[in-house]
Amino acid sequence: MKRLFQCHAAFIVIGALCLGGVFALPVHAETPDFSVNKTFLSKQPEDTVLYLESSAFGPKRTHLAYVVANEKGMRVMVNQKVGSLYDHIAKGHPIFSPKQSRVGYIADKDGKNFVVVDGTEYPGYDGACCLTFGPQGDNFSYVAQKGDKQFVVLNGKALEKHDMIDRKRGVMFSPDGKHTAYVARNKTADTVSVIHDGKQGPSFDKITEIHFSPDSQKLAYIAVNGSEYFILENSKVVLREIDKAEALTWQPDSATFACMGIKTGDFIVIKDKKVINAGGYNVKTIFDKKKGYTPMLPKTTPPVFSPDGERFAYTKMTGQQYQVIVGGTAGPAFDLVSTVVFSPDSNRYAYIGINKNPYVDKQAVILDGKTGPAFQKVDLPVFSPDSKHFAYKAFTDDKWMMILDDTTPQSPYDIVGEPVFSDNSEAFAYRAMTGKKWRIVHDGKAHASHDAVSTPYFSPGGKRLAYHAADNNKIKMILDNQVNGPYLDVTRPYFSPDDKHAAYLAKLLPEKGQPTKAACIVDGQQVCIFTTYMPGIKDQIIFDNTNRFHFIASHLNQKEELFETFLFEITIKQ
């Protein structure tokens, strides 16, 4: 197991991948309403190809890292800093740390695996994988192998050797980044143990779940020996002799944890390290038109804490039906129920109740203990940010419709998308399809139809709405019901904090005989032109204040036929 990682695939020339040409393009062009400042970030080294899919960006989108290669090997560029030469760079690398612009990657050279963090190369081993930064960005870890032993390397220091480390989990950092946990295996005994802050816990056949508390001070996990389940907190057994345990979750204030399970033929819920009986494990026989009479295995839903931690919900089986218990109060009985969803302010809750039927099931949303109208199918409700509104999708008579605040269903469609509320909860929209055409429905009013539409995006104040729509393989940005474009491709729209400005990046339609180029569009105007923006970034544009934003984009240096990358800062003049 010498190489614990996958390396990047065969060389790909960036020009062939996303540009369709190698002509020079102007970097930017100012307009009277905007000023453009560009800061040089990086230049592709001569005689290299660039792996576009390797591009990584700092948490504030002001730093760039990527892999370049030539016949001698591969390097990582961090802005304009050229890394050392290696035979391969691991696929999925480089990576940036959260909250800080630290960069790390795994590489191999001459049969050894190396981890490089902030330009420092750590000792090479027979294998390396699972490079992870802590949530604050100040710690890092990875799993290494030397000979037949594996061990965790924390901030460059090799820890205790083990026969095997659980690479699927890797090293888990606590929310504050100050504590660690991982699972190690002893091959001789065929057992596993949790290593919490360097201290080994008791041995078990397997560890199924492991979670830090939100305040980082506790670690709870579920372990199994034979057919018996154990629950541990900080490596001490707090409950045993359980037939099954799963769905471990912490109370938001870290006071306690909860999970569900089975004990001596009964469903149980565990909270405050105590067992709550949740009904008998009864098997119900149901009729299916295709399968005939079949057993329906009972299934409860995971326990849930409200966001403030004050309310607790779980499912109880009563006879052959289920009831949701919220704050000790039982709701109506159903053949099946869904997980409970609490509103952001914790004062409201909702779930789905299902009554099985030989021909058509009946499903309803239960809101604050009251059962709503029945449909053939419903989806879990979505609460608005202020918790005053809720919406869900419902299906009946071969049509989907949106239900808002448990009022009369809105117009029926063949398909409806997820409900979207504005940040201030005053606006509401969703996607809908009739036949082969999609449209946005905004506050009950249907917009024009298109071949495809994106998720709707609201400005922070909810007064503005934007989305992109596709027709005949061309994409338009629809902003405040005004059409911009068409384009070859666009990013999502971004709004200023005061709702006044909207910006996005777009690949422009090529002019005859000219290469593809891209532009920044602000309030409907092309502010600057460049060769390409970076794909795959979650937030392409970041507003620094109400009148200024920044993004990263590249242009082609015609003379050298190499790509140069810049940080663009756009200021909107008042």
N, C-alpha and C positions, 0 to 999 in steps of 0.2 A: 504494500500500500504506500509506495513512495510518493506518488503524486496524488494528493488529496483534493485537487481542484481540476476544473476544466480550463483549458487555455482558449484564447480568442481564436476564431476560425481562420480560414485562409484570407490572405490579404485582400482588402477591398479598397479601391480608389474612391475617395470621397466625391470627386467630380462625376464619376459615372453613377454614383449612388443617388445623388439628390439634385444635380444641377443641370444635366443635359447639355453641358457646354463648358468651355474654359476661356470665355471672353472676360475682359476687364469690365467692371461696373463701378459707377460712382458710389462712394461710401455713404454719403448722406447729402441732403439738400435742405437747407433751412427755408422756412416760410416766415412771413412777417409776424405770424401769431405764435411761433414757437422758436426756441433756441435749442441747438443740439450740441452736446459736448460728448466727445468720444475719447475713451481712455484705452490705450493699447494694452491688451491682455496677453496675447500669445501669437506665435507664428510657427506654422508647421515647419520643422527642420527640412533642409534640402535632402533630396534623394530618399524620401520616406513616403509611405502611404499612411493614411490616417484611418483609424477604426471609429467611424462615427458613432456606432452603437456603444462604444466605451465611454462616451462623454459623461462627465459627472460635474455637478455644480454645487458650490458652497451654499450653506443654508440661507444666506441673504442674496444669493444669485449675483455675487460680485467676483467670484473666483471660478476658474475652470480647470479641469484635469481630463486628460485623454491619453490613449495609447497610440504611438506611432511605431512603424516597423520598416526595416529594410532587410537586405539579404544577411546582415550580421546578427539581427535579432530584434528585440522589442524594447521600447523605453516608455516611461510615463512622463508626460509633460504636465507640469503644474504651473499654470499661467505661462511664463516664458522660461521657467526653470526646467532644464533637461535632466531627467533621471538617469541612473546607471543603466548599462546595457545588460539585458537578460535574454535567455533563450526563449522564454514565454512569459506572458503576464496572464494571471488567472482570469477566466471569464467572470464578468460581473464586477471587475475592478478597473480603475481605482474607485474608492468610496470616500466621501466626506463625512466627518463627524457631525452630529447635531449640535446646534448652538455655537459651534466654533468651526473655523475653516481649516481643520486638521485633515490631512489626506493620508490614506493608507492603501496598500495593495499587497498581493501575494505574487511572487515570481519564482521561476526556477532557473538554475544555471548549473551546468555540469552535474546534473543528477540531484542537486540539493534544492530544497524549497526555502525561500527567504521571505520574511515579512519586512516591509519598508513603511515606516510611519514618519511623516514630516521630514522625509529625506534621510532618515537614519535607518540603515540596514541592520536588522537583528540577526543573530547567528543562524546559519543554515542548518536545516534538519532533513531527515529522510522524507518527511511529509509535513504539510501545513494546510490548514483550512479554517473556516469559520471566523475570519477576522471580524470583530465587532467593536464599535465604540460605545461607551456608556452614554446614557441619556443626556448628560451635561457636557459630553465631549472631552472631558479631561482624563478619562481612563480608556484603555483598549485591552483587548484580549484576543487570543486565538488558540487553536488546538494544534499541537505539534507531535511529531512521531520521531523517535530515535530507536533504531533496531525494532524490537517487538514491543516497545512500550510507548504509551501516549501520555501526554500531559498538557496542562493549560499553561500558557505564557501570559502573565498579567503585567501590563506596563513594562514589558521587556524582561521580566523575571520569570524563570522556569519554576513551576510549582511541582508538587509531588507527582511521581510517575505512577501510572496505572496500566492495567492490561488494555483497557479501552475506555475512551470517552464518548459519551452520547453526542455524536456530531449533528444529529437532527435538531437537538435543542441548543447545542453549543454552550457557551457561557451566558448565563442570565444575570443581568445587572438589576439591582433594585432601582426604584424610580429616582432616587437621589444619586444613584451611581456609586454609592460608597460601599455596597455589599454585593457579593457574587454568590452564585450557586451553579453547580453543574452535576451531572450524573456520571459516575464511574463504574466500570464493570470489573469484577474479579473472575477471570476465566476458569480458574481451578475450582472455585466454589460455585460457579455459575450464578452469582448474585450481583446485585447493583446497590450502590449507596449514593446518597446525596452529599456532596461536599459543599458545605455552607461556610463561607469565609475561611476556607482552609481546613475546617474541622469535618472529619468524616462521621456521618450518621450511621445508624444501624443498617444491617444488610437485609435485602429482600429479594424476591424473585424478579420483581419489576416495579418501576415507578410509573404511574399513569398520568398524574397531573402534578404541577408544582407552580406556586404563585407567591410572589412577594406581596406583603400588605402595602396599601397606598402610601403609608408613612415610612416604608422601607425597614421598619424595625422587626418585622416578623416574617417568617417563611413557613407556609403551610403546604403539605403535599400528601398525596394518596399513594399508598404502597400496597403490594400484594405478596402474600406468601401462600402458595398452594391455592386454595379457594377462599382464603380469608383476606379481607381488606382491612387496612389500618389507615388511620388519619393521624398525621404528625404535625406539630407546630414547633419550629426551631429544633427539629430532630428528636423531639420527645413524643412518644405515643400518647395521644389524648383520647382516642377511641379505637376499640378493637372488636373482634367477633362480629364483623359486618359481612354480609354475603355479597354486597355490591356497593360501590361508592363512586360518584362522578359529579361533574358540573360544579367544581369548587369555585367559589367566588367570595371576595372580601367585602365587608361593609365599608362604605366610603370613608368613614372616620377611623378605620382599622381596628375598631373595638373587638370585632369577631369576624369569623368566616362562616359560610354556609355551604352545604352541598346536599345532594339527594342520593338515595340508595335503596337497598333492600336488606331486610333483616328478618330471619325466621319466617319467611313467607309474607311479610308485610312491606309495603312501601314505607320509607322513612324520610324525614328531612332532618338534617343536623344543623343546629344553630346554637351558638353559645356553648358549644361542645356537649350539647344535650340532644337526645334523640326524640323527635316528634313523630308520632304515628301518623302516617298519611294513607291508611286504608289497606285492605287486603289485596294481594296480588291475584286478581280474578281474571280468568281467561273467558272471553265472550265469543260465541260462535255467530258469525254473520253470513248473510247470503250475498253472493256475487253472481251476476248473470252468466259470466264466463267460467268461473271456478266452482260455482255451487256453494255449499256451506263450508266455510273455512274458519279456523280459529283466529280471532283478532287479539294479538298479544297486547297486554296493557302497557301503556306508556304515559308516564307523567312528564311534566315539563320542568326545566331547571328553576331553582329558587332565584328570586330577583330582589335586590334592595333598591329602594327609590334613590334618586340622586343625592338627597340630603341624608340618607341612611335611616330615616325615622320610620319608614314603612317597609314591610317585608311581605312578599307574596310567594306562594307555592301551590302546588296542585295536590289534591287529596282524592283518592279513589273511594267512592261511596257505592257499594254494591258493584254494579258493572258500569257505572258512570263516573264522571269526574267533576269536581268542584274546585274553583280557584279560591284560595283563602288569602285575603288581603287584610293585614292588621287584625287578624283573628276572626274576621267576619267571612262567612262562606257565601259564595255567589251561587247562581242557579246551576243545576246539574245538566251535563251534556255527555254525549257519547265520546267526544274528544274535545280538548281545549288546546289553545296555543300558549306560548309564553306571554307573560304579562309585560306590557310596555307602560312605563310611567312618563308623565309629562315632565318637562324640564324643571318646573317648580315643585315637583313631587306631590302636588295636591290632587292630580287626576291620574287615572289608570285605564287601560283598555286591553282587551284580548279577544280572541275569536272563539266562539262556541259552535260546535258541529254536532248535528243530530244525523246519524247515519240512516239512510233510506235505501230500500232495495233498488230503487230506480234513480232517484235524484236526491243527493244530500242537501240538507238545509244548513246554511251557515249564517251566523249573525255576529256583529260586533257588540261586545258588552262594554259599556262605558260607565265608569263609576258605579258598577253594580247593576245597571239597567240594560236590558236586552233590546237591541235595535232591530230593525226589520230584517227578515230572512231573505237570503239569496242562494243561488246555487254555489257560489264561491265568493269569498271576500279575502282581501289582503289585510295585513296588520295596519292599523291606523298610524298616521304620522301627526304628531302634535306640532303646532306652531311654536316658535321660540318663546313667545310670551305665555304659552300654555292655554290661551283662551280659545283656540280653534283646533280642530282636528279634521283630517281627511283620509279617505281610504277608497280603494277600488272595489267594485262589486260586479259580479257577472250573473246575468239571467237572460233567458230567451236568446241565447247565442250572441249577446252583446255585453260589452263592458261599459261601465259608467262610473263617474266620480261622485262620491258622497262627501259633501262639505258640511261640517257641523250638524250632521244627522238631519239635514233638511231634505227636501225633494231631490232625487237624483238628477244630476246634470245630463245633458244630451248623451244618448248612447252611441258607441263607436265599436268597431271591430276589435281594436286594441287601445288601451290607455296606458300611459307611462306613470312613473312615480310622481306623487304630488310634491310640489315645491313651494314653500312659503318664503317670502322675503324676510330679511333679517329683523325688520321691525314688525313682522307678522301682519302687515296691512294689505299685502298683495299675495296672490295665489295663482299658480299656473301649472300646466302639465302638457305632455305630448299626447296626441290622439291620432288614430289611423282609421280611415274608411276606404275600403278597397285596397288600392296600392298607394294611396296618398296620405301623407302625414301633415299635421298642422299643430300649432300651439293654441291652447285654450287658456286665455288670460282673464281672470276674474269673470268667468262664465261666457266670455265672448271668443268665438273661434276666429283665428287668423286665416290668411290665405293658405291653400294647400300646396305641398311640394313633394318631390320624390322622397325626401328624407329631411328630418329636422333634428337638431341637437337638443340636449337638455336646456330648459329655459334658465337664464341667469338674471337675477335682479341686482340693481344697484343697492348699496347699503341702506338707503332710506326707503327703498321699495317703489320709488316713483318711476324708475326706468327699467325697461326689460329688453334683453338682447338674446339672440340665438342665431346659429347659422343654419342655412337651409341649402339643400342640394337639388339641382334640376339639370338633367342632361349632362351629368358628370362635371358640372360647374357649381361652385359654392358661393353663396351670397351671405353677407352678414345683415341680419334684420335688426335694426336698432331703433327703438321707439317707433316701430312700424314703418320705418324708412329703409329702403333697400340700398345696400352698399355692395359694390362688386360688379360682375362676378370675378372669382379668383379660382386658382387651382387648389388652394388649401388655406385654412385660417386657423389660428389658435382660438381659444375661448375668449370672450370679451372680458375686459377688466375695467372697473369703475374707480374713480377717485373717491376718497372718503366722504366728500361733500355732495356726491351725486352729479356734479356738474360736468365731468369729463369721462369719456369712454375711449379706451385704446385697445388695439389688438395688432397682431402681426399676420401678414398674409403673403402667400406666394402668388405673384401676379401672372395673368395670362401672358404667354410669350408673344412678342411681336414677330412678324415674319422675318426669318433669318437671324433672329436675336436669341440669346440664351434666356433661360428662366431667371427671374430676379424676384426679390422679396421687398416688402415695405412695411414700415410702421404706420398705421392709420390711427389718427387721433381726431376725434370729433368729426369724422368723415373726410379728413384731409390726409394726403400722403405727406408725412413729415420727413422721412429719410428713406433712401433706397440702399439695399445691400444685396449680397449674393444669396445668403440663406440664414435663417434663424435655426436655433438648435432644437431638434425634435426630442420628444419624450420628457420635457421638463414639466413638473406639476404646475409650477407658477412661472410662466414665461415672463410676465411683467410684474414688477413690484412698485407700487406707489409709495414714495418716501414721505409725501405730504399731499395736500390737495392739488398742488400745481406742478409736481415733479415726480417722474417715475424713471425706472431704469430697466434695461434688459441686455442680454448678451446676443450678439450676432456676428457673422463672419462675411468677409468679402475676399475675392480672389485677386491676388497680386499678379497682374498679367505678365510683367517682366520676368518674374521668377516662377510663375505658375504654381504658387504656394498660397495656402489660405492663411489669412490674418484675422484674428478674433479681437473684437473690441467690446468694451462696456459702454453702451450708449445711455446717456442721461438726457432726457427730454424735459425741458422747462416750458410750461404753458404761460405765456405772457398775459398779464391782466389788462 
